[in-house]
Amino acid sequence: MLNSKIFKQRQVFMRIIGAIFFGAIATLAFAPYSFWPAMLVSLIFLLLLVHQQTPKQAMLIGFSWGIGQFSTGVGWIYVVIKQFGGLPTAVGLILIGLLVAYLALFPALFTYLLRRIQLPLSISYLLLAPSLWLVIDWFRGWFLTGFPWLWPGYSQIDGPLASIAPVFGVQGITFALMIISASITTALLNQKVSTLLFTCAVIVITIVFTQISWVQETGETVDIAMVQGNIPQKLKWLPSQRWTTLLSYQDMTRQNWDADIIIWPEAAIPALERDLSDFLTRLDNSARKNNSAIIVGVIDQNRQGQFYNNVITLGNNSTEGYSYPAPESYSKHHLLVFGEFVPFADIIRPLTPLFNLPMSSFSRGNYTQPNINAKGHKLAPAICYEIAFSDQVRHSLTIDSTFILTLSNDTWFGNSIGPHQHLEIARMRGLEHGKPVLRSTNTGLTAAINYKGKLIEQVPQFKTVILRANVATTQGQTPYTLYGDWPLYLWIVVSGITIYVLRRL
């Protein structure tokens, strides 16, 4: 009896070690590694490991898988804590450990419910698992303002499942991954080849979607210049460096007045907009003389004392000229918790310098705002972290939108894998909506992305350089732009009703 108990404990322990390993394998599917089959391998082994386990054992295995994935996949956030948090190393490691543990709770919930809801294997894996994963992923993307990073679908941007994105979005790809993983796992466990028909069905669908052009090129290209200032974060907000920074951006801009649209990154201007109206007026006049438009990231403070992270346009932008506040502007809506706003600030801020980072007290703009105008083109902005929220980007787009615009400052994350994952997410937005994406950053990765999610041009990180690209525009809207995740919601409702009926029989 004792030997049998020890043997079972060892089995569970080995499954936990295996779960950590295969969770870490999942990270290889995302940028910069981009080995997309790794995600399928990881999910298949997760389903194999929880087979015939008790709900509590399955939960522990799912938690361990999450530890493996998120410790390797988002551990780069420690760079911010270490360089800018002002905390001892031990405290910083505890904080990143808590974040990883929190994120690991979501796959733990998935595996717990998968084993808790008693169903035949095929129904459990092929019907319940895909829907359950989507619901939990959506919850992770919403709860506590949301953290939709490392949704499995992003890992397939360069794989054959990418053709699903214009129809069902990134979560449609996640759904397809779960169907394939469940189909293969069920075939292995039941030793029945027939369940592989689900994998075959997904493959056929992806092939069909590949042959369909959801949007059409207009035949027009727009000459884009994106200025990568490469300003060190520790110097950016020093008053002594303000004009050095501004003149650097201005000089690089002068060399590119022949471009249709010139783009500066997030918060490129190291001062409040209200304090630099004369500088912006001169910049606006110069752009108008050269028949060009400039898009600039700048912060501002209104009369009520509220700070906003803004994007404004100058020059040829359908207005008569610049006057403060900029008539063509966008204010960031989805703020990064602890990065751009601190909940319960009066209590938390005194605890540690980590919660007093520069620019960590912003107010939200409206969820949906008009596109900004630049030389007759409509651009749907998403500042930094906002690009990860697919539904918000979808609601920002209109039939007249020419580009998706994302300004960012990934300087915080140094030479980590974080900026590469961020670029991968931006590429997915372009593929989902059939719209080119213009991604301007302070230190990289600055890139022009076409409507198929492919890189047109990219410049190296940590270089003071200008990206020039002729970007083809498109017309039309993809099914995902029109309907969003509603087809997936409908599937979940239908599968939920089906599961309920089957359990009652």
MOHUFEN-V944454 format. One record per residue. RES is the residue in one small letter. SS is DSSP state (hx for helix, st for strand, lp for the rest). NEAR is the number of other C-alpha atoms within 12 Angstrom. Layout:
# MOHUFEN-V944454
<<RES | SS | NEAR> <RES | SS | NEAR>>
This chain:
# MOHUFEN-V944454
<<m | lp | 7> <l | hx | 8> <n | hx | 9> <s | hx | 10> <k | hx | 11> <i | hx | 12> <f | hx | 13> <k | hx | 17> <q | hx | 16> <r | hx | 14> <q | hx | 19> <v | hx | 28> <f | hx | 20> <m | hx | 20> <r | hx | 32> <i | hx | 32> <i | hx | 26> <g | hx | 30> <a | hx | 41> <i | hx | 33> <f | hx | 32> <f | hx | 36> <g | hx | 43> <a | hx | 32> <i | hx | 36> <a | hx | 43> <t | hx | 43> <l | lp | 33> <a | lp | 36> <f | lp | 40> <a | lp | 32> <p | lp | 25> <y | lp | 23> <s | lp | 25> <f | lp | 23> <w | lp | 30> <p | hx | 29> <a | hx | 30> <m | hx | 39> <l | hx | 39> <v | hx | 31> <s | hx | 37> <l | hx | 45> <i | hx | 35> <f | hx | 36> <l | hx | 47> <l | hx | 49> <l | hx | 32> <l | hx | 37> <v | hx | 44> <h | lp | 34> <q | lp | 23> <q | lp | 29> <t | lp | 22> <p | hx | 23> <k | hx | 22> <q | hx | 32> <a | hx | 34> <m | hx | 35> <l | hx | 37> <i | hx | 45> <g | hx | 49> <f | hx | 37> <s | hx | 41> <w | hx | 47> <g | hx | 45> <i | hx | 40> <g | hx | 35> <q | hx | 41> <f | hx | 40> <s | hx | 33> <t | hx | 32> <g | hx | 41> <v | lp | 38> <g | hx | 32> <w | hx | 30> <i | hx | 35> <y | hx | 36> <v | hx | 27> <v | hx | 32> <i | hx | 33> <k | hx | 26> <q | hx | 23> <f | hx | 27> <g | lp | 29> <g | lp | 21> <l | lp | 23> <p | lp | 18> <t | hx | 18> <a | hx | 14> <v | hx | 18> <g | hx | 27> <l | hx | 24> <i | hx | 18> <l | hx | 24> <i | hx | 29> <g | hx | 26> <l | hx | 20> <l | hx | 25> <v | hx | 31> <a | hx | 28> <y | hx | 24> <l | hx | 39> <a | hx | 36> <l | hx | 29> <f | hx | 39> <p | hx | 45> <a | hx | 37> <l | hx | 34> <f | hx | 40> <t | hx | 44> <y | hx | 32> <l | hx | 31> <l | hx | 39> <r | hx | 33> <r | hx | 24> <i | lp | 25> <q | lp | 23> <l | lp | 25> <p | lp | 20> <l | hx | 28> <s | hx | 30> <i | hx | 27> <s | hx | 37> <y | hx | 43> <l | hx | 36> <l | hx | 37> <l | hx | 40> <a | hx | 47> <p | hx | 39> <s | hx | 39> <l | hx | 38> <w | hx | 41> <l | hx | 37> <v | hx | 31> <i | hx | 33> <d | hx | 34> <w | hx | 29> <f | hx | 23> <r | hx | 27> <g | lp | 27> <w | lp | 20> <f | hx | 17> <l | hx | 18> <t | hx | 24> <g | lp | 23> <f | lp | 32> <p | lp | 34> <w | lp | 37> <l | lp | 38> <w | lp | 46> <p | hx | 49> <g | hx | 43> <y | hx | 48> <s | hx | 44> <q | hx | 43> <i | lp | 42> <d | lp | 31> <g | lp | 30> <p | hx | 25> <l | hx | 44> <a | hx | 41> <s | hx | 40> <i | hx | 43> <a | hx | 46> <p | hx | 43> <v | hx | 37> <f | hx | 40> <g | hx | 45> <v | hx | 47> <q | hx | 46> <g | hx | 43> <i | hx | 43> <t | hx | 40> <f | hx | 44> <a | hx | 44> <l | hx | 45> <m | hx | 42> <i | hx | 41> <i | hx | 36> <s | hx | 37> <a | hx | 42> <s | hx | 40> <i | hx | 33> <t | hx | 37> <t | hx | 35> <a | hx | 26> <l | hx | 22> <l | hx | 23> <n | hx | 20> <q | lp | 14> <k | lp | 15> <v | hx | 17> <s | hx | 17> <t | hx | 27> <l | hx | 25> <l | hx | 20> <f | hx | 28> <t | hx | 29> <c | hx | 20> <a | hx | 18> <v | hx | 29> <i | hx | 25> <v | hx | 19> <i | hx | 25> <t | hx | 27> <i | hx | 18> <v | hx | 17> <f | hx | 23> <t | hx | 21> <q | lp | 12> <i | lp | 17> <s | lp | 23> <w | lp | 29> <v | lp | 27> <q | st | 20> <e | st | 22> <t | st | 16> <g | st | 12> <e | st | 15> <t | st | 21> <v | st | 31> <d | st | 28> <i | st | 43> <a | st | 40> <m | st | 50> <v | st | 49> <q | st | 45> <g | lp | 44> <n | lp | 36> <i | lp | 37> <p | lp | 26> <q | hx | 29> <k | hx | 17> <l | hx | 18> <k | hx | 29> <w | lp | 25> <l | lp | 18> <p | hx | 16> <s | hx | 13> <q | hx | 20> <r | hx | 22> <w | hx | 22> <t | hx | 20> <t | hx | 31> <l | hx | 31> <l | hx | 19> <s | hx | 25> <y | hx | 35> <q | hx | 31> <d | hx | 20> <m | hx | 25> <t | hx | 38> <r | hx | 23> <q | lp | 21> <n | lp | 31> <w | lp | 31> <d | lp | 23> <a | lp | 32> <d | lp | 33> <i | st | 45> <i | st | 48> <i | st | 53> <w | st | 49> <p | lp | 48> <e | lp | 45> <a | lp | 42> <a | lp | 44> <i | st | 42> <p | st | 40> <a | st | 31> <l | st | 30> <e | hx | 33> <r | hx | 24> <d | hx | 20> <l | lp | 25> <s | hx | 23> <d | hx | 16> <f | hx | 24> <l | hx | 34> <t | hx | 26> <r | hx | 19> <l | hx | 35> <d | hx | 36> <n | hx | 25> <s | hx | 26> <a | hx | 36> <r | hx | 29> <k | hx | 18> <n | lp | 25> <n | lp | 25> <s | lp | 37> <a | st | 46> <i | st | 47> <i | st | 51> <v | st | 49> <g | st | 45> <v | st | 41> <i | st | 40> <d | st | 36> <q | st | 24> <n | lp | 20> <r | lp | 10> <q | lp | 9> <g | lp | 12> <q | lp | 20> <f | st | 30> <y | st | 39> <n | st | 47> <n | st | 47> <v | st | 47> <i | st | 47> <t | st | 46> <l | st | 46> <g | st | 40> <n | lp | 34> <n | lp | 34> <s | lp | 22> <t | lp | 23> <e | lp | 16> <g | lp | 27> <y | lp | 33> <s | lp | 26> <y | lp | 25> <p | lp | 31> <a | lp | 34> <p | lp | 23> <e | lp | 35> <s | st | 39> <y | st | 40> <s | st | 43> <k | lp | 42> <h | lp | 34> <h | lp | 37> <l | lp | 37> <l | lp | 29> <v | st | 26> <f | lp | 28> <g | lp | 27> <e | lp | 31> <f | st | 30> <v | lp | 27> <p | lp | 21> <f | lp | 14> <a | hx | 20> <d | hx | 13> <i | hx | 11> <i | hx | 16> <r | hx | 20> <p | hx | 13> <l | hx | 15> <t | lp | 20> <p | hx | 21> <l | hx | 28> <f | hx | 30> <n | hx | 25> <l | lp | 27> <p | lp | 27> <m | lp | 31> <s | lp | 26> <s | lp | 30> <f | st | 32> <s | lp | 29> <r | lp | 25> <g | lp | 25> <n | lp | 19> <y | lp | 22> <t | lp | 23> <q | lp | 27> <p | lp | 23> <n | lp | 33> <i | st | 41> <n | st | 35> <a | st | 41> <k | lp | 31> <g | lp | 24> <h | st | 33> <k | st | 32> <l | st | 42> <a | st | 44> <p | st | 56> <a | st | 49> <i | st | 46> <c | hx | 45> <y | hx | 37> <e | hx | 40> <i | hx | 41> <a | hx | 38> <f | lp | 37> <s | hx | 44> <d | hx | 33> <q | hx | 30> <v | hx | 44> <r | hx | 39> <h | hx | 27> <s | hx | 37> <l | lp | 38> <t | lp | 29> <i | lp | 25> <d | lp | 23> <s | st | 34> <t | st | 41> <f | st | 44> <i | st | 49> <l | st | 53> <t | st | 48> <l | st | 50> <s | st | 47> <n | lp | 40> <d | hx | 41> <t | hx | 37> <w | hx | 34> <f | hx | 33> <g | lp | 29> <n | lp | 21> <s | lp | 26> <i | lp | 31> <g | hx | 35> <p | hx | 39> <h | hx | 33> <q | hx | 38> <h | hx | 43> <l | hx | 44> <e | hx | 42> <i | hx | 45> <a | hx | 52> <r | hx | 46> <m | hx | 51> <r | hx | 54> <g | hx | 49> <l | hx | 46> <e | hx | 49> <h | hx | 52> <g | lp | 44> <k | lp | 49> <p | st | 45> <v | st | 48> <l | st | 57> <r | st | 56> <s | st | 52> <t | st | 47> <n | lp | 48> <t | lp | 39> <g | lp | 46> <l | lp | 51> <t | lp | 52> <a | st | 48> <a | st | 44> <i | st | 40> <n | lp | 37> <y | lp | 40> <k | lp | 37> <g | lp | 36> <k | lp | 31> <l | st | 29> <i | st | 25> <e | st | 27> <q | st | 30> <v | lp | 30> <p | lp | 22> <q | lp | 31> <f | lp | 26> <k | lp | 22> <t | lp | 26> <v | st | 33> <i | st | 41> <l | st | 40> <r | st | 33> <a | st | 33> <n | st | 25> <v | st | 35> <a | st | 28> <t | st | 34> <t | st | 33> <q | st | 25> <g | lp | 26> <q | lp | 31> <t | lp | 36> <p | hx | 28> <y | hx | 38> <t | hx | 35> <l | hx | 26> <y | hx | 22> <g | lp | 30> <d | lp | 31> <w | hx | 20> <p | hx | 20> <l | hx | 30> <y | hx | 23> <l | hx | 16> <w | hx | 23> <i | hx | 25> <v | hx | 20> <v | hx | 17> <s | hx | 23> <g | hx | 24> <i | hx | 17> <t | hx | 20> <i | hx | 27> <y | hx | 18> <v | hx | 12> <l | hx | 18> <r | hx | 16> <r | hx | 10> <l | lp | 8>>
